[in-house]
Amino acid sequence: MEYVKLGPTGLDISRIVLGCMTFGEPERGKHPWSLAEEESRPIIKRAIELGINFFDTANVYSDGSSEEIVGRALRDYARRDEVVLATKVHGAMSPGPNGSGLSRKAIMTEIDASLRRLGTDYVDLYQIHRWDPATPIEETLEALHDVVKAGKALYVGASSMYAWQFSKALYLADLHGWTRFVSMQDHYNLLNREEEREMHQLCIDQGIAVLPWSPLARGRLTRAWGATSERTETDQFGTMLYDTSEDDREIVERVAEIAEKRGVAQAQVALAWVAQRPAVTASIIGARLSHHLDDAVAALELDLTDAEVTRLEEPYRPHSVVGFS
């Protein structure tokens, strides 16, 4: 496993992050394709065996059961000081008017709830899951600063927003002396490269860690065009993220072509491309089977040639910005 610093911090993270939205009791929340605890634990254990030390979840994943499953597994399989544990806040966790968003009340309520579910005194990285247009960003930043000063989180990060919003948040944190965001978790893969326009340039300039989510485009880059899975058929959010354009088909077919020539899985080619992008720090991988993690780790050793990169990128056409809400 390769390790890198999390942006401007001294924290060492694996270049593969285990995304934990896959784990959660299927009857809880909106993810009927999620894996129950007995199915989740072997994958978490395998991640640790492979040297993955970074685990990313969120309070809304399967209505909190992802945090519960991940917390119990990590207590059984690893020492707390050996892992980097991240979670998120923003989505609705209760039906009341203050049950979601990034108000001071929501943040203070949800950090404590997440810590209880995770069974830990602190998280390494506490992330705002989306931008909250209904709450002044100053209120959100000061609340996050107080969470860090209380020892409940070591660092703060953000996810999926416009570059101007992220820039504003960084500026205001510096202006007021509040804890600064150290990471940006954004939607980025061969089928959606819109983050290259502004966000990645901003992150490079500011030394921010980029942690792409969905680097395999919800599995679309790992199989033949048009093939489906249980998740594909029930993942409404994923359907919104991707279309059926011929340009996307060509990209998937070129991934398959290079994978066949190299004698590796398509996932390795798609992940190797992401890993070689200049802004990317580590990729967040959602795994349903242990061998998915093996492919992800192997991708770090796959060095795509300039010609292969050009062939993969050539068919891309601009897409609408999606995933910010």
C-alpha positions in Angstrom: 0.0 0.0 0.0 1.1 3.5 -0.8 0.6 6.3 1.8 0.4 10.1 1.3 -0.3 13.1 3.4 -3.8 14.3 3.7 -3.4 17.7 2.0 -1.6 20.2 4.2 -1.6 18.0 7.3 0.8 15.6 8.7 -1.7 12.7 8.6 -0.7 9.7 6.5 -3.5 8.1 4.6 -3.7 5.1 2.2 -4.1 6.0 -1.4 -7.2 3.7 -1.5 -10.0 4.8 0.9 -12.7 2.3 1.7 -16.1 4.0 1.1 -18.6 2.7 3.5 -21.9 3.6 1.9 -22.0 -0.1 0.8 -22.3 -1.2 4.4 -25.6 -0.9 6.3 -28.7 -2.8 7.2 -30.8 -2.9 3.9 -34.1 -2.2 5.7 -32.7 1.1 7.1 -32.5 4.1 4.9 -32.6 4.3 1.1 -30.0 1.7 0.0 -31.7 -1.7 -0.5 -28.5 -2.9 -2.1 -26.4 -2.3 1.0 -24.7 -5.2 2.8 -25.8 -6.3 6.2 -23.2 -6.5 9.0 -22.2 -10.2 8.5 -21.5 -9.5 4.9 -19.7 -6.2 5.5 -17.2 -7.3 8.1 -15.1 -9.6 5.9 -14.6 -6.7 3.4 -13.6 -4.3 6.2 -11.2 -6.9 7.5 -9.7 -7.4 4.0 -9.2 -3.7 3.7 -7.1 -3.7 6.8 -5.1 -6.7 5.7 -4.3 -4.8 2.4 -3.0 -1.8 4.4 -6.0 0.4 3.8 -6.1 2.7 6.9 -8.7 5.3 5.7 -12.5 4.5 6.2 -15.1 7.0 5.0 -18.7 6.9 6.0 -21.6 9.3 6.8 -24.4 9.7 9.2 -27.1 9.3 6.5 -25.7 6.0 5.1 -28.4 3.5 5.9 -29.8 5.8 8.6 -26.7 5.5 10.7 -26.2 1.8 10.5 -23.2 2.2 8.3 -21.4 4.0 11.2 -22.5 1.3 13.6 -21.2 -1.5 11.5 -17.9 0.2 10.6 -17.3 1.2 14.2 -17.8 -2.3 15.6 -15.6 -3.9 12.9 -12.8 -1.4 13.4 -12.8 -2.0 17.1 -12.5 -5.7 16.5 -9.9 -5.7 13.6 -7.7 -2.6 14.3 -6.4 -0.2 16.9 -8.1 3.1 16.9 -4.8 5.0 16.5 -3.9 2.9 13.4 -7.0 4.0 11.3 -8.2 7.2 9.8 -11.9 7.4 10.4 -14.1 10.0 8.5 -17.8 10.7 8.5 -20.1 13.5 7.3 -22.9 15.8 8.2 -25.7 17.5 6.3 -28.4 15.0 5.3 -31.7 14.5 7.1 -31.4 12.4 10.3 -34.7 13.3 11.9 -38.0 14.7 10.5 -38.0 18.0 12.4 -37.1 21.4 11.0 -33.6 21.1 12.5 -33.0 17.5 11.6 -30.7 18.3 8.6 -28.4 20.9 7.2 -25.3 22.7 8.6 -26.6 24.9 11.3 -24.7 25.0 14.6 -27.5 23.1 16.2 -27.4 20.3 13.5 -23.6 20.0 13.6 -23.4 19.8 17.4 -26.2 17.3 17.5 -24.9 15.1 14.7 -21.2 14.9 15.7 -22.3 13.5 19.1 -24.7 11.1 17.4 -22.0 9.9 15.0 -19.5 9.4 17.7 -22.0 7.3 19.7 -22.7 5.1 16.6 -19.0 4.8 15.8 -18.1 4.0 19.3 -15.2 6.4 19.4 -14.3 9.7 21.2 -13.3 11.4 17.9 -13.2 11.2 14.2 -10.1 12.0 12.2 -12.0 13.9 9.5 -15.4 15.5 9.8 -16.9 16.5 6.4 -19.8 18.6 5.3 -21.6 16.3 2.9 -23.0 19.2 0.8 -23.3 23.0 0.8 -26.2 24.3 2.8 -27.7 27.4 1.2 -30.1 27.9 4.1 -27.3 28.5 6.7 -24.6 31.2 6.6 -21.3 29.6 5.9 -19.8 31.6 8.8 -22.1 29.8 11.2 -21.1 26.4 9.8 -17.4 27.1 9.8 -17.4 28.4 13.4 -19.3 25.3 14.6 -16.9 23.0 12.8 -14.0 24.9 14.5 -15.6 24.4 17.9 -16.0 20.7 17.1 -12.2 20.5 16.4 -11.4 22.5 19.5 -13.5 20.2 21.6 -11.4 17.3 20.4 -14.3 15.6 18.6 -12.6 15.8 15.2 -9.0 16.3 14.2 -9.6 17.8 10.8 -12.5 19.1 8.7 -13.3 18.5 5.0 -15.9 19.3 2.4 -17.7 17.5 -0.5 -19.3 18.3 -3.8 -19.9 22.0 -4.2 -19.0 24.8 -6.7 -15.4 26.0 -6.6 -16.5 29.5 -5.7 -18.3 28.2 -2.6 -15.2 26.3 -1.5 -13.0 29.2 -2.2 -15.3 31.4 -0.1 -15.2 28.9 2.8 -11.4 28.8 2.7 -11.1 32.6 2.7 -13.5 33.1 5.6 -11.8 30.4 7.7 -8.5 32.2 7.2 -10.1 35.6 7.9 -11.5 34.5 11.2 -8.8 32.1 12.3 -11.2 29.1 12.2 -10.1 25.6 11.3 -9.6 25.3 7.5 -10.9 22.6 5.3 -8.1 20.2 4.4 -9.9 18.0 1.8 -12.4 18.0 -1.0 -14.4 14.8 -1.7 -15.8 15.3 -5.2 -17.4 13.4 -8.0 -14.7 12.5 -10.5 -14.0 9.6 -13.0 -13.5 9.0 -16.7 -17.2 9.6 -17.4 -17.4 12.8 -15.4 -14.4 15.1 -15.5 -16.1 18.5 -14.9 -14.1 19.0 -11.6 -11.0 19.5 -13.7 -12.3 22.9 -14.8 -12.1 24.8 -11.6 -12.2 22.7 -8.4 -9.0 20.7 -9.0 -7.1 23.8 -9.9 -8.2 25.5 -6.7 -7.3 22.5 -4.6 -3.8 22.3 -6.2 -3.3 26.0 -5.5 -4.5 25.7 -1.9 -2.8 22.4 -1.1 -6.2 20.7 -0.5 -6.4 16.9 -0.7 -8.8 15.7 -3.4 -10.6 12.4 -2.6 -12.8 11.4 -5.6 -16.0 9.5 -4.9 -17.4 7.2 -7.5 -14.1 6.8 -9.3 -15.6 3.8 -11.1 -18.8 5.6 -12.1 -21.0 3.4 -9.9 -19.5 0.3 -11.6 -20.2 1.5 -15.1 -16.5 1.5 -15.9 -16.0 -2.1 -14.6 -18.3 -4.0 -17.0 -19.6 -4.1 -20.5 -21.7 -1.1 -21.6 -25.4 -1.7 -20.7 -24.7 -4.5 -18.2 -26.4 -3.9 -14.9 -26.1 -5.0 -11.3 -28.4 -5.1 -8.3 -27.2 -1.7 -7.3 -27.7 -0.2 -10.7 -31.3 -1.2 -10.8 -32.1 0.3 -7.5 -29.7 3.3 -7.2 -31.8 6.3 -8.1 -29.0 8.8 -7.3 -26.6 6.9 -9.6 -29.2 7.0 -12.4 -29.2 10.8 -12.1 -25.4 11.0 -12.3 -24.9 9.3 -15.6 -26.5 9.3 -19.0 -26.4 6.8 -21.9 -24.4 8.9 -24.4 -22.4 7.3 -27.2 -19.3 9.2 -25.9 -19.6 7.5 -22.6 -20.0 4.1 -24.3 -16.8 4.7 -26.3 -14.9 5.5 -23.1 -16.1 2.3 -21.4 -15.2 0.2 -24.5 -11.7 1.8 -24.5 -11.3 0.9 -20.8 -12.1 -2.7 -21.7 -9.8 -2.7 -24.7 -6.8 -1.5 -22.6 -7.7 -3.9 -19.8 -7.7 -6.8 -22.2 -4.3 -5.8 -23.6 -2.8 -5.5 -20.2 -4.4 -8.6 -18.8 -6.1 -6.8 -15.9 -9.6 -6.0 -14.7 -11.4 -3.0 -16.2 -11.5 -1.6 -12.6 -7.7 -1.4 -12.5 -7.5 0.6 -15.7 -10.2 3.1 -14.6 -8.7 3.5 -11.1 -5.1 3.8 -12.4 -6.3 6.7 -14.6 -7.8 8.5 -11.5 -4.7 7.8 -9.4 -2.5 9.4 -12.0 -4.4 12.7 -12.2 -2.3 15.5 -10.8 -4.9 16.8 -8.3 -5.9 13.4 -6.8 -4.7 12.3 -3.4 -6.6 9.1 -2.8 -9.7 7.4 -4.4 -12.7 6.3 -2.4 -13.7 2.8 -3.3 -17.1 1.1 -2.5 -16.6 -2.6 -2.4 -19.2 -5.4 -2.3 -16.7 -8.2 -2.6 -13.2 -8.6 -1.2 -11.6 -8.9 -4.6 -12.9 -5.5 -5.5 -10.3 -4.2 -3.0 -7.6 -6.4 -4.4 -8.2 -4.8 -7.8 -8.2 -1.3 -6.3 -4.8 -1.8 -4.6 -3.4 -3.4 -7.8 -4.4 -0.3 -9.7 -1.8 1.7 -7.8 0.9 -0.3 -9.5 -0.5 0.0 -13.0 1.3 2.8 -14.8 -0.7 3.9 -17.8 1.3 5.2 -20.8 0.7 8.6 -22.2 -0.8 7.0 -25.3 -3.2 4.9 -23.1 -4.2 8.0 -21.2 -4.9 9.9 -24.4 -7.0 7.1 -25.8 -9.1 7.0 -22.6 -9.6 10.7 -22.5 -10.2 11.4 -26.2 -13.9 10.6 -26.5 -14.9 12.7 -23.5 -17.5 15.4 -24.0 -18.6 18.0 -21.4 -21.4 16.9 -19.1 -23.9 18.8 -16.9 -22.7 19.4 -13.3 -24.4 16.9 -11.1 -24.1 15.6 -7.5 -24.0 18.9 -5.7 -27.4 18.4 -4.0 
